[in-house]
Amino acid sequence: MTDQLKEFLNGKTEYTLSLFRFFIDELNTLGVFEVKATKTMIALQSTVQFAYVTHLGKNFIHIVLPFNQPFDNQLCFSKIANVPGTNQFNHHLRIYNAEDFNDEVMYFLKLAYEGNHHA
């Protein structure tokens, strides 16, 4: 674990840290990736940066998945926002417990991981 990642995770609740560890374990089933922390987020990268952990709350983790199209009719996303001036649509996902990593969420995580931005 890098110093930046340790700093990002410092002071978070054990519950949130366990969700984050579970999230990373679930992603490990998809393949190899890197975890890169900045001051404001954690970026996950395979061949492309495919997911961002933008917030670690007291009882949740907030994840953003970038795609080249909106996936509007999905229950897992709390918000879908077009990045101005681009064809990128950020899909916001908030995870409160391990059961939130259901088949739908894993489908989109895999889609993002593989760099397939179209379903």
N, C-alpha and C positions, 0 to 999 in steps of 0.2 A: 504494500500500500504506500503510495507516494505521500510526501508531506502535505501537498495541496489537498489530496483526498482526505487525509486525516483531519486537516483543518476544517474542511467542508463538513465533515461528519461530527466534529467536536461539539459537545453539548446537546446533541440530539437525544431524544428519549430512547430507551432500550427497545420499546415497541417499534418505533420508526426504524431504528437500526436493524431490527429483525426483519421488517418488511423489505428494507433495502437489500439485505443479504439474500432473502428469498427471491427477490426480483433478479438479482445477479445469478443465482443458482438456476432459475428458470431460463434465463438467457443462455447460460452455458449449455443447455440442451440443444440450442440452435447451432452452436459452433464457437469458433475462436473470435474474440473481440478484445479491444483495449478499453480501459476505463481511464478517462482523462478529466481531471478536475480543474476548474478555473475558480475565480473568486465568486462567481455567481451561479455556476451550474456544473453538473457532471455530464460530460459528453461520452457516448458509447460509440465506438467505431469498429467496423469490420473493414470492408473495402471502401465504405463511405461512413460518414457519421450518420447513424440511423436512429438514435434516440438521445434525448436529453432529460436528465432529472433536474428540474428547475426549482423544486421546493421540497424540503423535508419538514413537514409539520409535526405537531405533537403526536398525531395518530394517522398520518398518511404520507404517501410520496406522490408527487406530481410529476408526470412524465409527458414529454412532447415528442410526437412522431411526425417528421416532415414527409409529406407526399406531394406528388405533382397534380393531384386532383383531390377534391373533397369527397369523403366517404360519409355522406350526410345521413343515411338511413341506418346508422349503427347505434346501438344502445351504450356502448362502452365509452364514447367520447363525450365529455362535458362541454366542449367548445371546439369549433373548427374555424380557423382564421387564416385568411389569405395574407401572405406577406406582401405588403404594397410594392408594386413594380415588378413582381415576379409571378411565376406560375407555381410557387410553393404554397401549400396549405398545411399549416401546423395543426395537428390533431392533439388535443389536450385530454389527458387521461389521469384520473385521480384514483389511487389505490388505497383502500382503507384496511383490507385484510387479504390474506393469502388466497381466499376463495375468489377474489376479484380477478385473479389471473385465470380466467375461464378460457374456453375454446376460442371465443371471438377475439379476446385480447391477444392470445397467443398467435392467432392467425395474422393479426396486424403487426405484431412484433416480428414475426417471421418474414412477412412481406417487406417490412422496413429493413430488417437485417440483410436480406438478400438483395436489397437495392431495387426491388420491384416496386415501383411507385404507382403501378396501375393494377387493380385487382382483375 
